[in-house]
Amino acid sequence: MMTTGDRNQDCLEACAKCQQACESCAAACIGDANMAECARLCLDCATMCATCVTLLARGSRWAAQVCAICAAICDACASECDKHGCSECAQACRRCAETCRAMASD
């Protein structure tokens, strides 16, 4: 059974990985008009993941609420990335969404 501290660390690590994947994906998408929505969602997702990492690291009382929003953005980003074959980013987003939902349910 995972403790709250384990869930926090798991979520923090998943958010950090997702942030990196989304930043890389966005950089690859920029300049291609067909990839504009993917780039925008990746940038939004990366920003939200960075916020989650910050709040989780300092034990903010707002972390669970922010994680719930992050999960929704990660889901949208994963769906968009799937459309364009950005599988590494989509996978990181799905993992992050899963861990964020677990944090939000605490």
Backbone torsions as a table, in degrees:
resi	resn	phi	psi	omega
1	MET	NA	133.0	-179.7
2	MET	-80.5	135.2	174.8
3	THR	-84.3	168.6	177.0
4	THR	-59.7	-39.8	178.5
5	GLY	-64.3	-38.5	177.0
6	ASP	-65.5	-43.2	178.8
7	ARG	-63.4	-40.5	178.6
8	ASN	-60.6	-48.0	-178.9
9	GLN	-66.1	-41.4	178.9
10	ASP	-60.9	-44.3	-179.9
11	CYS	-67.4	-43.7	179.8
12	LEU	-58.6	-45.5	-179.8
13	GLU	-66.9	-41.2	179.2
14	ALA	-65.2	-38.9	178.3
15	CYS	-65.2	-41.8	179.4
16	ALA	-63.7	-42.6	178.7
17	LYS	-66.1	-40.0	179.9
18	CYS	-66.2	-41.1	177.8
19	GLN	-57.4	-47.0	-179.6
20	GLN	-63.6	-43.9	-179.8
21	ALA	-63.7	-41.5	-179.3
22	CYS	-68.8	-39.0	177.1
23	GLU	-61.9	-43.9	179.0
24	SER	-65.1	-43.2	-179.8
25	CYS	-64.1	-44.7	179.3
26	ALA	-60.5	-42.6	179.9
27	ALA	-61.5	-37.8	179.5
28	ALA	-71.7	-28.1	-176.5
29	CYS	-85.2	-26.5	-175.4
30	ILE	-61.0	133.8	179.1
31	GLY	100.6	-16.3	178.6
32	ASP	-104.0	110.4	-176.3
33	ALA	-56.7	-31.3	179.1
34	ASN	-71.3	-15.3	-176.4
35	MET	-109.0	10.5	-175.2
36	ALA	-58.7	-44.5	-179.1
37	GLU	-67.4	-37.7	177.6
38	CYS	-62.4	-46.0	179.5
39	ALA	-61.1	-45.4	179.8
40	ARG	-61.1	-47.4	-179.6
41	LEU	-64.1	-40.2	178.4
42	CYS	-62.7	-41.2	179.0
43	LEU	-66.5	-41.5	176.6
44	ASP	-62.0	-43.7	-178.6
45	CYS	-64.5	-44.9	179.5
46	ALA	-60.2	-42.0	179.3
47	THR	-64.5	-43.4	-179.3
48	MET	-67.3	-39.9	178.3
49	CYS	-63.1	-40.6	178.3
50	ALA	-62.5	-39.6	177.8
51	THR	-64.1	-42.9	178.0
52	CYS	-60.7	-44.9	179.3
53	VAL	-57.0	-46.2	-179.4
54	THR	-61.3	-48.8	-177.4
55	LEU	-68.6	-38.8	178.1
56	LEU	-65.9	-41.6	-177.5
57	ALA	-62.2	-33.8	-178.6
58	ARG	-100.0	5.9	176.1
59	GLY	67.9	34.3	-178.4
60	SER	-61.5	143.0	176.8
61	ARG	-69.9	-12.2	-179.2
62	TRP	-94.7	-3.0	-174.6
63	ALA	-57.8	-43.8	-177.5
64	ALA	-62.1	-42.7	179.5
65	GLN	-66.6	-40.6	179.3
66	VAL	-68.1	-36.9	177.2
67	CYS	-62.1	-36.5	178.4
68	ALA	-62.5	-42.5	177.8
69	ILE	-67.7	-41.8	179.6
70	CYS	-59.2	-41.9	179.3
71	ALA	-59.0	-42.2	179.7
72	ALA	-64.8	-42.4	179.0
73	ILE	-67.2	-41.3	177.9
74	CYS	-61.2	-40.5	177.9
75	ASP	-60.9	-45.5	179.7
76	ALA	-64.5	-41.1	-179.9
77	CYS	-65.6	-43.7	178.6
78	ALA	-59.8	-42.4	179.3
79	SER	-62.6	-43.6	179.7
80	GLU	-67.0	-43.4	179.9
81	CYS	-64.5	-36.0	176.8
82	ASP	-59.5	-37.3	-179.9
83	LYS	-61.4	-28.7	-173.4
84	HIS	-110.0	7.4	177.7
85	GLY	75.9	19.5	178.0
86	CYS	-86.2	67.2	-169.7
87	SER	-66.9	-35.9	-179.8
88	GLU	-63.7	-43.7	178.5
89	CYS	-67.0	-44.9	-179.8
90	ALA	-59.3	-41.6	179.8
91	GLN	-65.0	-43.4	178.5
92	ALA	-63.3	-38.4	178.8
93	CYS	-65.7	-42.7	179.4
94	ARG	-63.9	-41.9	178.7
95	ARG	-63.8	-42.9	179.8
96	CYS	-64.2	-43.1	179.2
97	ALA	-59.5	-43.1	179.8
98	GLU	-60.4	-47.6	-177.7
99	THR	-71.8	-34.2	177.9
100	CYS	-66.5	-40.0	177.1
101	ARG	-62.6	-39.1	178.1
102	ALA	-63.3	-40.4	178.2
103	MET	-66.9	-40.2	-177.8
104	ALA	-67.7	-24.8	-178.0
105	SER	-84.7	-9.0	178.7
106	ASP	-68.3	NA	NA
